[in-house]
Amino acid sequence: ESEPIEVTHRDFIRIGETTISFHVHTGNETCFDCEPGNIQAILEAEKEKATREDLNKQRKHEVKSMMKKYGLSKGYIPKKLIESVPDRAARRRKEVGSDPYENILRPVEKASVHKEISDENIGHKMLAKMGWKSGEGLGKSQQGIAEPIGVQVHGKNKGLGFGSTAPIDSKPSRKQDILNKTKERFEKISK
């Protein structure tokens, strides 16, 4: 316990998270903070300061309450409807069977600009159906290109129409060269 203390005008007492402000006036006198007009003006100003987040929270709350009111809550399906619709997928799994992991170990073919695409490739098959043979040029009389379009690297902040480009196999940049040398040095030290 503590000694009793006299409470005067504009004293604050904190109890836990709550702070209480005391206004002690003589007679009919009031301070600026106690005037009803001033308090209402402050409250109105705070209402107008509603942030975008507050408005978004309010909108979400109203949508939830409306959905609840009309029985449209998330995942709501009447039990009669669930029982009346046959589960065709379950029947198929029982009759035919399915293995969700049957294709998981199939190796993924990586794309390369140096290796010709395989005969299994869908683009290769499509061109073959139109009469094209591997190694021939494209077009009516095979006058078009026979090699794939080469991949080229454009400089930083330079688009397709810039003009000069570097082929993908060009020498590494100075930064990449320094990085490669640093890696080699580190590998020598760590051995």
Backbone as ProteinMPNN parsed JSONL, in Angstrom:
{"seq_chain_A": "ESEPIEVTHRDFIRIGETTISFHVHTGNETCFDCEPGNIQAILEAEKEKATREDLNKQRKHEVKSMMKKYGLSKGYIPKKLIESVPDRAARRRKEVGSDPYENILRPVEKASVHKEISDENIGHKMLAKMGWKSGEGLGKSQQGIAEPIGVQVHGKNKGLGFGSTAPIDSKPSRKQDILNKTKERFEKISK", "coords_chain_A": {"N_chain_A": [[0.839, -1.184, 0.0], [0.307, 2.32, -0.529], [0.994, 5.738, 0.413], [-1.772, 7.977, 0.944], [-2.666, 10.19, -1.696], [-3.395, 13.453, -2.731], [-5.692, 14.121, -5.268], [-5.528, 16.198, -8.02], [-6.49, 18.714, -10.465], [-6.147, 17.618, -13.829], [-4.557, 15.371, -13.291], [-3.06, 12.186, -13.853], [-3.798, 8.758, -13.692], [-2.576, 5.553, -13.88], [-3.793, 2.366, -14.415], [-2.982, -0.729, -14.913], [-3.365, -1.275, -18.288], [-4.916, 0.891, -18.687], [-5.378, 4.391, -18.683], [-6.313, 7.006, -16.641], [-7.698, 10.226, -16.674], [-7.993, 12.995, -14.596], [-10.336, 15.539, -13.919], [-10.796, 18.223, -12.078], [-12.902, 20.632, -11.0], [-13.968, 23.847, -9.777], [-17.138, 24.865, -8.738], [-19.161, 25.978, -11.444], [-17.251, 26.128, -13.359], [-15.291, 25.067, -16.157], [-12.712, 23.261, -17.927], [-10.883, 23.502, -21.081], [-10.694, 20.919, -22.115], [-12.921, 19.688, -21.047], [-15.208, 20.788, -22.128], [-18.248, 20.135, -23.73], [-18.705, 20.621, -26.502], [-16.113, 20.773, -27.569], [-15.129, 18.194, -27.054], [-16.854, 16.638, -28.632], [-16.157, 17.605, -31.16], [-13.526, 16.695, -31.381], [-13.959, 13.927, -31.366], [-15.42, 13.626, -33.754], [-13.479, 14.39, -35.616], [-11.67, 12.296, -35.313], [-13.212, 10.198, -36.285], [-13.368, 10.875, -38.983], [-10.796, 10.402, -39.735], [-10.581, 7.803, -40.487], [-8.77, 5.117, -41.545], [-7.56, 3.559, -44.602], [-7.175, 0.862, -44.143], [-8.883, 0.424, -41.961], [-11.345, 0.914, -43.185], [-11.343, -1.162, -45.031], [-11.339, -3.386, -43.312], [-13.832, -2.974, -42.137], [-15.5, -3.272, -44.376], [-15.011, -5.98, -45.026], [-16.003, -7.183, -42.722], [-18.726, -6.498, -42.913], [-19.414, -7.872, -45.264], [-19.0, -10.528, -44.429], [-20.948, -10.709, -42.406], [-23.264, -10.344, -43.939], [-23.142, -12.59, -45.62], [-23.382, -14.587, -43.717], [-25.925, -14.021, -42.786], [-27.539, -14.686, -44.989], [-26.98, -17.353, -45.267], [-24.703, -18.145, -46.701], [-22.166, -18.926, -46.018], [-18.655, -19.745, -46.124], [-17.852, -22.789, -47.681], [-20.325, -23.902, -47.292], [-22.583, -26.334, -48.008], [-25.629, -27.805, -48.602], [-26.648, -30.723, -46.769], [-28.385, -32.569, -47.921], [-27.984, -32.152, -50.631], [-25.336, -32.991, -50.945], [-25.581, -35.724, -50.4], [-27.28, -36.496, -52.467], [-25.89, -36.26, -54.877], [-23.978, -38.384, -56.866], [-20.751, -39.797, -56.157], [-18.704, -39.758, -58.52], [-15.98, -39.781, -59.038], [-14.879, -41.26, -56.924], [-16.015, -43.741, -57.484], [-14.793, -44.277, -59.972], [-12.102, -44.409, -59.176], [-12.243, -46.712, -57.651], [-13.017, -48.692, -59.535], [-11.237, -48.402, -61.811], [-8.849, -47.567, -60.717], [-6.179, -45.563, -59.429], [-3.034, -44.046, -59.354], [-1.514, -41.658, -57.596], [1.178, -41.068, -57.758], [2.322, -42.016, -60.082], [3.644, -40.764, -62.275], [5.773, -39.433, -61.214], [8.519, -40.039, -61.115], [9.514, -39.806, -63.63], [12.045, -38.697, -65.77], [12.811, -35.279, -66.311], [13.124, -33.586, -69.311], [15.71, -31.473, -70.224], [15.984, -28.276, -71.723], [18.081, -27.31, -74.449], [20.36, -25.329, -76.312], [22.27, -26.4, -77.837], [21.779, -29.029, -78.445], [19.885, -31.115, -80.604], [16.309, -31.231, -80.861], [14.323, -33.983, -79.649], [12.744, -36.824, -81.367], [10.403, -37.289, -80.09], [9.389, -34.908, -79.261], [6.739, -32.552, -79.232], [6.6, -30.398, -81.022], [8.404, -31.204, -82.984], [7.081, -33.486, -83.944], [4.772, -32.289, -85.001], [5.795, -30.699, -87.109], [6.851, -32.764, -88.677], [4.53, -34.08, -89.502], [3.635, -32.238, -91.309], [5.323, -32.603, -93.398], [8.011, -32.005, -93.104], [11.47, -32.814, -92.694], [14.069, -33.912, -90.518], [16.915, -31.841, -90.395], [16.438, -30.536, -92.783], [15.604, -27.386, -94.37], [13.154, -24.899, -93.421], [9.927, -24.096, -94.865], [8.275, -23.8, -98.144], [9.944, -24.662, -100.31], [12.139, -25.606, -98.878], [13.853, -23.444, -98.336], [14.17, -21.972, -96.058], [15.46, -21.402, -92.69], [17.585, -23.915, -91.277], [18.749, -24.42, -88.908], [18.083, -23.913, -85.388], [16.822, -20.783, -84.089], [19.259, -18.694, -82.847], [20.079, -18.124, -79.433], [20.423, -15.02, -77.897], [22.135, -12.674, -75.875], [21.124, -9.673, -74.495], [22.38, -6.454, -73.65], [22.399, -4.803, -70.413], [19.393, -3.13, -69.677], [18.655, -2.926, -72.359], [16.665, -3.438, -75.159], [14.994, -5.608, -77.588], [15.262, -4.291, -80.081], [17.692, -2.982, -80.022], [20.073, -3.599, -81.366], [23.205, -4.369, -81.399], [24.124, -7.461, -80.095], [25.079, -10.059, -77.813], [26.162, -13.382, -78.337], [24.9, -16.337, -76.681], [26.944, -18.001, -75.897], [29.114, -16.401, -75.492], [32.108, -14.894, -74.062], [32.456, -14.792, -70.476], [31.24, -12.101, -68.404], [33.163, -9.433, -66.876], [32.643, -9.316, -64.164], [31.565, -11.879, -63.715], [33.8, -13.366, -64.392], [35.608, -12.644, -62.348], [34.198, -13.708, -60.194], [34.308, -16.458, -60.827], [37.108, -16.91, -60.625], [37.461, -16.381, -57.904], [35.967, -18.47, -56.79], [37.512, -20.659, -57.642], [39.906, -20.186, -56.196], [38.953, -20.445, -53.588], [38.198, -23.137, -53.593], [40.718, -24.332, -53.869], [41.886, -23.635, -51.429], [40.183, -24.924, -49.608], [40.706, -27.61, -50.026]], "CA_chain_A": [[0.0, 0.0, 0.0], [1.053, 3.574, -0.577], [0.41, 6.87, 1.144], [-2.822, 8.659, 0.185], [-2.22, 11.374, -2.424], [-4.516, 14.293, -3.144], [-5.853, 14.189, -6.715], [-5.832, 17.557, -8.467], [-6.897, 18.846, -11.864], [-5.264, 17.069, -14.872], [-3.706, 14.275, -12.832], [-3.275, 10.937, -14.582], [-3.55, 7.534, -12.929], [-2.527, 4.401, -14.777], [-4.132, 1.08, -13.806], [-2.76, -1.707, -15.981], [-3.249, -0.65, -19.605], [-5.855, 2.009, -18.741], [-4.943, 5.652, -18.09], [-7.463, 7.834, -16.281], [-7.375, 11.644, -16.523], [-8.921, 13.619, -13.655], [-10.666, 16.947, -14.112], [-11.394, 18.72, -10.836], [-13.253, 22.035, -11.214], [-14.772, 24.461, -8.72], [-18.382, 25.469, -9.206], [-19.57, 25.674, -12.816], [-16.125, 26.347, -14.264], [-14.765, 23.871, -16.838], [-11.521, 23.522, -18.74], [-11.062, 23.296, -22.522], [-10.875, 19.493, -22.371], [-14.207, 19.224, -20.538], [-16.32, 21.391, -22.855], [-18.892, 19.126, -24.584], [-18.501, 20.935, -27.921], [-14.733, 20.421, -27.937], [-15.004, 16.727, -27.038], [-17.547, 16.125, -29.815], [-15.366, 17.964, -32.347], [-12.373, 15.783, -31.421], [-14.461, 12.604, -31.755], [-15.765, 13.691, -35.177], [-12.222, 14.426, -36.377], [-11.107, 10.942, -35.284], [-14.023, 9.372, -37.184], [-13.008, 11.213, -40.351], [-9.447, 9.914, -39.995], [-10.638, 6.357, -40.709], [-7.753, 4.75, -42.529], [-7.959, 2.616, -45.643], [-7.226, -0.46, -43.514], [-10.109, 0.355, -41.172], [-12.465, 0.79, -44.116], [-11.277, -2.503, -45.6], [-11.801, -4.295, -42.261], [-15.27, -2.777, -41.99], [-16.139, -3.875, -45.545], [-14.934, -7.432, -44.879], [-16.918, -7.561, -41.647], [-20.084, -6.397, -43.438], [-19.612, -8.963, -46.219], [-19.142, -11.756, -43.645], [-22.243, -10.721, -41.723], [-24.289, -10.537, -44.951], [-23.081, -13.99, -46.048], [-23.916, -15.376, -42.609], [-27.361, -13.743, -42.738], [-28.213, -15.392, -46.074], [-26.557, -18.757, -45.291], [-23.725, -18.348, -47.771], [-20.827, -18.987, -45.432], [-17.671, -20.503, -46.898], [-17.922, -24.233, -47.534], [-21.678, -24.331, -46.962], [-23.324, -27.101, -49.005], [-26.653, -28.551, -47.866], [-26.359, -32.148, -46.625], [-29.213, -33.298, -48.892], [-27.34, -32.026, -51.933], [-24.137, -33.836, -50.924], [-25.997, -37.128, -50.457], [-27.994, -36.784, -53.711], [-24.963, -36.286, -56.013], [-23.079, -39.542, -56.75], [-19.319, -39.498, -56.205], [-18.201, -40.486, -59.691], [-14.526, -39.925, -58.932], [-14.605, -42.389, -56.02], [-16.37, -44.966, -58.214], [-13.751, -44.508, -60.973], [-10.891, -44.864, -58.483], [-12.456, -48.09, -57.212], [-13.065, -49.578, -60.698], [-10.05, -48.289, -62.66], [-7.67, -47.384, -59.881], [-5.33, -44.43, -59.784], [-1.844, -43.891, -58.532], [-1.138, -40.248, -57.718], [2.627, -40.911, -57.901], [2.807, -42.819, -61.198], [4.513, -40.016, -63.197], [6.668, -38.557, -60.455], [9.936, -40.359, -61.293], [9.895, -39.644, -65.022], [13.031, -37.611, -65.846], [12.403, -34.093, -67.056], [14.106, -33.274, -70.346], [16.136, -30.08, -70.154], [16.15, -27.621, -73.018], [19.458, -26.935, -74.741], [20.526, -24.723, -77.634], [23.331, -27.138, -78.525], [21.32, -30.376, -78.77], [18.675, -31.133, -81.417], [15.164, -31.759, -80.113], [14.096, -35.404, -79.931], [11.6, -37.161, -82.212], [9.226, -37.343, -79.227], [8.951, -33.541, -79.001], [5.477, -32.268, -79.923], [6.885, -29.513, -82.152], [9.05, -32.049, -83.998], [6.019, -34.322, -84.517], [3.882, -31.429, -85.769], [6.482, -30.359, -88.355], [6.977, -33.987, -89.468], [3.217, -34.322, -90.115], [3.475, -31.297, -92.421], [6.258, -32.963, -94.461], [9.386, -31.587, -92.805], [12.373, -33.87, -92.22], [15.151, -33.376, -89.702], [18.076, -31.392, -91.161], [16.009, -29.713, -93.913], [15.167, -26.038, -94.04], [11.709, -24.699, -93.345], [9.33, -23.406, -96.0], [7.753, -24.606, -99.25], [11.043, -25.296, -101.046], [13.216, -25.773, -97.895], [14.781, -22.326, -98.426], [14.26, -21.315, -94.753], [16.561, -21.79, -91.805], [17.623, -25.309, -90.843], [19.199, -24.387, -87.51], [17.195, -23.116, -84.538], [17.202, -19.381, -83.891], [20.241, -18.623, -81.76], [19.753, -17.315, -78.263], [21.381, -13.934, -77.754], [22.006, -11.91, -74.644], [21.135, -8.222, -74.686], [22.981, -5.742, -72.524], [21.491, -4.315, -69.381], [18.468, -2.069, -70.086], [18.594, -2.833, -73.816], [15.616, -4.316, -75.651], [15.211, -6.372, -78.813], [15.632, -3.453, -81.215], [18.909, -2.217, -79.75], [21.078, -3.81, -82.412], [24.297, -5.282, -81.072], [23.839, -8.438, -79.043], [26.146, -11.038, -77.604], [25.623, -14.742, -78.326], [24.832, -16.898, -75.33], [28.209, -18.668, -75.575], [30.205, -15.427, -75.448], [32.923, -14.966, -72.851], [31.757, -14.25, -69.313], [31.496, -10.699, -68.073], [34.276, -9.229, -65.933], [32.135, -9.67, -62.838], [31.466, -13.335, -63.67], [35.173, -13.86, -64.424], [36.139, -12.469, -60.985], [33.496, -14.677, -59.352], [34.867, -17.784, -61.124], [38.449, -16.972, -60.037], [37.293, -16.448, -56.447], [35.526, -19.834, -56.482], [38.67, -21.543, -57.814], [40.802, -19.965, -55.054], [38.318, -21.01, -52.398], [38.281, -24.594, -53.694], [42.109, -24.708, -53.592], [42.114, -23.488, -49.981], [39.382, -25.886, -48.843], [41.164, -28.993, -50.254]], "C_chain_A": [[0.876, 1.236, 0.0], [0.307, 4.642, 0.211], [-0.717, 7.475, 0.314], [-2.273, 9.944, -0.44], [-3.455, 12.145, -2.86], [-4.525, 14.399, -4.669], [-6.254, 15.604, -7.077], [-6.19, 17.543, -9.951], [-5.781, 18.373, -12.809], [-4.22, 16.097, -14.337], [-4.06, 13.032, -13.64], [-2.952, 9.775, -13.662], [-3.613, 6.383, -13.924], [-2.802, 3.141, -13.972], [-4.039, 0.051, -14.926], [-2.519, -0.988, -17.299], [-4.099, 0.618, -19.712], [-5.286, 3.229, -18.037], [-6.18, 6.515, -17.86], [-6.978, 9.259, -16.062], [-8.436, 12.273, -15.621], [-9.084, 15.09, -13.985], [-11.429, 17.409, -12.869], [-11.624, 20.219, -11.012], [-14.066, 22.555, -10.028], [-16.011, 25.086, -9.345], [-18.752, 25.006, -10.601], [-18.446, 25.869, -13.818], [-15.68, 25.019, -14.883], [-13.525, 24.265, -17.621], [-11.833, 23.23, -20.206], [-11.369, 21.83, -22.829], [-12.244, 18.985, -21.948], [-15.396, 19.778, -21.313], [-16.93, 20.36, -23.8], [-18.676, 19.382, -26.072], [-17.115, 20.547, -28.397], [-14.554, 18.909, -28.011], [-15.656, 16.142, -28.282], [-16.768, 16.438, -31.088], [-14.168, 17.033, -32.5], [-12.813, 14.398, -31.885], [-14.821, 12.569, -33.24], [-14.507, 13.675, -36.045], [-11.586, 13.04, -36.423], [-11.886, 10.009, -36.199], [-13.624, 9.61, -38.633], [-11.629, 10.681, -40.725], [-9.419, 8.409, -40.246], [-9.681, 5.988, -41.84], [-8.317, 3.777, -43.545], [-8.077, 1.205, -45.065], [-8.504, -0.629, -42.711], [-11.319, 0.171, -42.078], [-12.506, -0.603, -44.729], [-11.761, -3.538, -44.586], [-13.315, -4.203, -42.107], [-16.012, -3.438, -43.153], [-16.152, -5.396, -45.433], [-15.906, -7.931, -43.816], [-18.368, -7.536, -42.14], [-20.384, -7.516, -44.426], [-19.815, -10.277, -45.476], [-20.511, -11.835, -42.986], [-23.384, -10.926, -42.722], [-24.323, -11.995, -45.421], [-23.668, -14.9, -44.978], [-25.435, -15.241, -42.554], [-28.117, -14.561, -43.782], [-27.753, -16.849, -46.218], [-25.573, -19.08, -46.38], [-22.309, -18.45, -47.233], [-19.957, -19.951, -46.216], [-17.819, -21.997, -46.626], [-19.314, -24.746, -47.226], [-22.308, -25.027, -48.152], [-24.359, -27.9, -48.227], [-26.372, -30.047, -47.885], [-27.146, -32.974, -47.638], [-28.563, -33.282, -50.266], [-26.108, -32.926, -52.016], [-24.518, -35.3, -51.09], [-26.646, -37.474, -51.789], [-27.059, -36.89, -54.923], [-24.017, -37.477, -55.861], [-21.618, -39.122, -56.889], [-18.697, -40.323, -57.324], [-16.696, -40.719, -59.614], [-14.169, -41.102, -58.037], [-14.91, -43.705, -56.719], [-15.294, -45.293, -59.251], [-12.471, -45.016, -60.324], [-11.018, -46.318, -58.054], [-12.383, -49.054, -58.393], [-11.756, -49.582, -61.485], [-8.778, -48.241, -61.831], [-6.878, -46.173, -60.341], [-4.176, -44.361, -58.809], [-1.389, -42.446, -58.661], [0.35, -40.032, -57.959], [3.181, -41.636, -59.122], [3.783, -42.071, -62.114], [5.603, -39.234, -62.491], [8.153, -38.822, -60.733], [10.398, -40.235, -62.742], [10.885, -38.482, -65.128], [12.52, -36.469, -66.726], [13.508, -33.751, -68.048], [14.428, -31.787, -70.294], [16.322, -29.531, -71.56], [17.611, -27.219, -73.197], [19.521, -26.33, -76.136], [21.556, -25.491, -78.457], [22.863, -28.507, -79.012], [20.012, -30.289, -79.553], [17.529, -31.729, -80.609], [14.873, -33.184, -80.557], [12.875, -35.597, -80.827], [10.303, -37.196, -81.41], [8.657, -35.955, -78.949], [7.718, -33.221, -79.833], [5.682, -31.347, -81.124], [7.509, -30.277, -83.31], [7.996, -32.89, -84.706], [5.112, -33.5, -85.425], [4.51, -31.065, -87.118], [6.607, -31.58, -89.265], [5.658, -34.316, -90.161], [2.983, -33.407, -91.309], [4.513, -31.544, -93.522], [7.702, -32.586, -94.208], [10.197, -32.781, -92.328], [13.527, -33.211, -91.488], [16.354, -33.027, -90.574], [17.711, -30.527, -92.35], [15.641, -28.319, -93.427], [13.65, -25.958, -93.996], [11.216, -23.997, -94.6], [8.949, -24.358, -97.112], [8.862, -25.342, -99.997], [12.297, -25.419, -100.177], [14.257, -24.657, -97.961], [14.985, -21.647, -97.079], [15.401, -21.854, -93.914], [16.443, -23.258, -91.403], [18.03, -25.404, -89.38], [18.192, -23.599, -86.673], [17.708, -21.683, -84.401], [18.112, -19.314, -82.676], [19.787, -17.707, -80.626], [20.835, -16.259, -78.112], [21.087, -13.156, -76.486], [22.09, -10.433, -74.977], [21.748, -7.584, -73.453], [21.925, -5.259, -71.546], [20.695, -3.122, -69.915], [18.44, -1.861, -71.603], [17.59, -3.866, -74.313], [15.982, -4.99, -76.952], [15.713, -5.516, -79.972], [16.938, -2.71, -81.051], [19.976, -2.418, -80.812], [22.119, -4.82, -81.986], [23.914, -6.173, -79.894], [25.021, -9.379, -78.925], [25.531, -12.426, -77.648], [25.709, -15.326, -76.917], [26.142, -17.559, -74.918], [29.378, -17.693, -75.479], [30.941, -15.513, -74.122], [32.192, -14.312, -71.683], [32.132, -12.791, -69.06], [32.636, -10.62, -67.06], [33.864, -9.659, -64.527], [32.069, -11.192, -62.677], [32.861, -13.955, -63.649], [35.814, -13.772, -63.032], [35.511, -13.486, -60.043], [34.053, -16.086, -59.562], [36.261, -17.945, -60.514], [38.379, -17.108, -58.522], [36.876, -17.851, -56.026], [36.691, -20.815, -56.581], [39.63, -21.419, -56.636], [40.24, -20.6, -53.789], [38.407, -22.534, -52.406], [39.701, -25.091, -53.421], [42.396, -24.666, -52.101], [41.402, -24.586, -49.207], [39.834, -27.325, -49.036], [42.229, -29.411, -49.3]], "O_chain_A": [[2.019, 1.216, 0.458], [-0.844, 4.467, 0.612], [-0.626, 7.486, -0.914], [-1.522, 10.687, 0.191], [-4.441, 11.557, -3.304], [-3.51, 14.722, -5.286], [-7.203, 16.151, -6.515], [-6.191, 16.497, -10.599], [-4.612, 18.696, -12.604], [-3.117, 16.013, -14.876], [-5.204, 12.848, -14.055], [-1.955, 9.8, -12.941], [-4.561, 6.253, -14.699], [-2.136, 2.874, -12.972], [-4.918, -0.024, -15.785], [-1.589, -0.19, -17.42], [-4.018, 1.338, -20.707], [-4.771, 3.124, -16.924], [-6.986, 6.725, -18.766], [-5.99, 9.491, -15.366], [-9.633, 12.104, -15.851], [-8.12, 15.794, -14.288], [-12.576, 17.018, -12.652], [-10.673, 20.988, -11.155], [-14.764, 21.792, -9.361], [-15.923, 25.761, -10.371], [-18.676, 23.819, -10.919], [-18.68, 25.78, -15.023], [-15.69, 23.981, -14.221], [-13.311, 25.435, -17.937], [-12.925, 22.765, -20.531], [-12.196, 21.528, -23.69], [-12.689, 17.948, -22.439], [-16.506, 19.267, -21.159], [-16.207, 19.765, -24.599], [-18.482, 18.432, -26.831], [-16.959, 20.044, -29.51], [-13.903, 18.401, -28.925], [-15.091, 15.254, -28.921], [-16.726, 15.614, -32.001], [-13.83, 16.627, -33.612], [-12.136, 13.765, -32.695], [-14.551, 11.575, -33.914], [-14.476, 13.02, -37.087], [-11.026, 12.647, -37.446], [-11.301, 9.125, -36.824], [-13.547, 8.669, -39.424], [-11.327, 10.525, -41.909], [-8.35, 7.8, -40.223], [-9.79, 6.5, -42.954], [-9.411, 3.24, -43.373], [-8.966, 0.444, -45.446], [-9.141, -1.681, -42.759], [-12.21, -0.625, -41.782], [-13.584, -1.163, -44.927], [-12.5, -4.457, -44.939], [-13.997, -5.218, -41.965], [-17.035, -4.091, -42.945], [-17.168, -6.034, -45.707], [-16.55, -8.966, -43.984], [-19.148, -8.435, -41.828], [-21.491, -8.055, -44.43], [-20.694, -11.062, -45.835], [-21.158, -12.882, -42.999], [-24.364, -11.6, -42.406], [-25.398, -12.569, -45.599], [-24.365, -15.866, -45.287], [-26.145, -16.215, -42.306], [-29.202, -15.072, -43.507], [-28.104, -17.509, -47.197], [-25.599, -20.179, -46.933], [-21.354, -18.097, -47.924], [-20.454, -20.856, -46.886], [-17.9, -22.418, -45.472], [-19.471, -25.929, -46.923], [-22.547, -24.404, -49.186], [-24.004, -28.605, -47.282], [-25.912, -30.583, -48.893], [-26.637, -33.968, -48.157], [-28.588, -34.283, -50.982], [-25.867, -33.552, -53.048], [-23.863, -36.037, -51.828], [-26.58, -38.627, -52.216], [-27.406, -37.549, -55.902], [-23.325, -37.586, -54.849], [-21.293, -38.205, -57.644], [-18.227, -41.44, -57.105], [-16.2, -41.746, -60.077], [-13.256, -41.865, -58.353], [-14.167, -44.676, -56.574], [-14.917, -46.456, -59.401], [-11.825, -45.93, -60.837], [-10.045, -47.071, -58.083], [-11.765, -50.114, -58.288], [-11.223, -50.648, -61.793], [-7.756, -48.812, -62.21], [-6.911, -45.808, -61.517], [-4.327, -44.588, -57.608], [-0.924, -42.042, -59.726], [0.757, -38.93, -58.326], [4.389, -41.856, -59.202], [4.677, -42.701, -62.681], [6.295, -38.439, -63.128], [8.968, -37.91, -60.596], [11.554, -40.529, -63.049], [10.602, -37.391, -64.632], [11.879, -36.692, -67.752], [14.677, -33.64, -67.679], [13.53, -30.945, -70.317], [16.763, -30.238, -72.466], [18.29, -26.842, -72.242], [18.811, -26.772, -77.04], [21.691, -25.249, -79.656], [23.485, -29.089, -79.902], [19.135, -29.493, -79.218], [17.735, -32.614, -79.778], [15.143, -33.553, -81.699], [12.08, -34.679, -81.027], [9.217, -37.14, -81.988], [7.54, -35.845, -78.445], [7.653, -33.577, -81.009], [5.004, -31.502, -82.139], [7.188, -30.031, -84.472], [8.011, -32.999, -85.932], [4.725, -33.961, -86.499], [3.841, -31.117, -88.15], [6.484, -31.459, -90.484], [5.666, -34.786, -91.299], [2.225, -33.748, -92.217], [4.579, -30.777, -94.483], [8.55, -32.844, -95.063], [9.675, -33.658, -91.64], [13.915, -32.086, -91.802], [16.769, -33.835, -91.405], [18.578, -29.841, -92.891], [15.399, -28.099, -92.241], [12.956, -26.85, -94.482], [11.999, -23.374, -95.317], [9.243, -25.553, -97.059], [8.725, -26.531, -100.285], [13.41, -25.343, -100.697], [15.43, -24.897, -97.673], [15.886, -20.818, -96.951], [16.204, -22.663, -94.378], [15.343, -23.775, -91.212], [17.688, -26.369, -88.697], [17.519, -22.711, -87.195], [18.898, -21.421, -84.581], [17.773, -19.817, -81.606], [19.19, -16.655, -80.853], [22.025, -16.566, -78.189], [19.934, -13.003, -76.082], [23.015, -9.993, -75.66], [21.642, -8.115, -72.347], [20.726, -5.302, -71.819], [21.258, -2.216, -70.529], [18.225, -0.745, -72.074], [17.656, -5.035, -73.931], [17.137, -4.955, -77.376], [16.521, -5.988, -80.772], [17.261, -1.866, -81.888], [20.712, -1.482, -81.126], [21.932, -6.019, -82.194], [23.45, -5.706, -78.854], [25.854, -9.478, -79.827], [24.474, -12.641, -77.054], [26.487, -14.866, -76.081], [26.43, -17.671, -73.726], [30.528, -18.125, -75.393], [30.458, -16.129, -73.172], [31.403, -13.387, -71.877], [33.2, -12.325, -69.457], [33.02, -11.627, -66.464], [34.637, -10.284, -63.8], [32.462, -11.732, -61.643], [33.085, -14.956, -62.968], [36.479, -14.708, -62.59], [36.194, -14.061, -59.195], [34.249, -16.826, -58.598], [36.569, -18.994, -59.947], [39.147, -17.863, -57.926], [37.368, -18.372, -55.025], [36.852, -21.69, -55.73], [40.119, -22.428, -56.129], [40.972, -21.218, -53.015], [38.658, -23.155, -51.373], [39.881, -26.146, -52.813], [43.067, -25.549, -51.566], [41.956, -25.125, -48.249], [39.396, -28.199, -48.288], [42.71, -30.542, -49.369]]}, "name": "protein", "num_of_chains": 1, "seq": "ESEPIEVTHRDFIRIGETTISFHVHTGNETCFDCEPGNIQAILEAEKEKATREDLNKQRKHEVKSMMKKYGLSKGYIPKKLIESVPDRAARRRKEVGSDPYENILRPVEKASVHKEISDENIGHKMLAKMGWKSGEGLGKSQQGIAEPIGVQVHGKNKGLGFGSTAPIDSKPSRKQDILNKTKERFEKISK"}
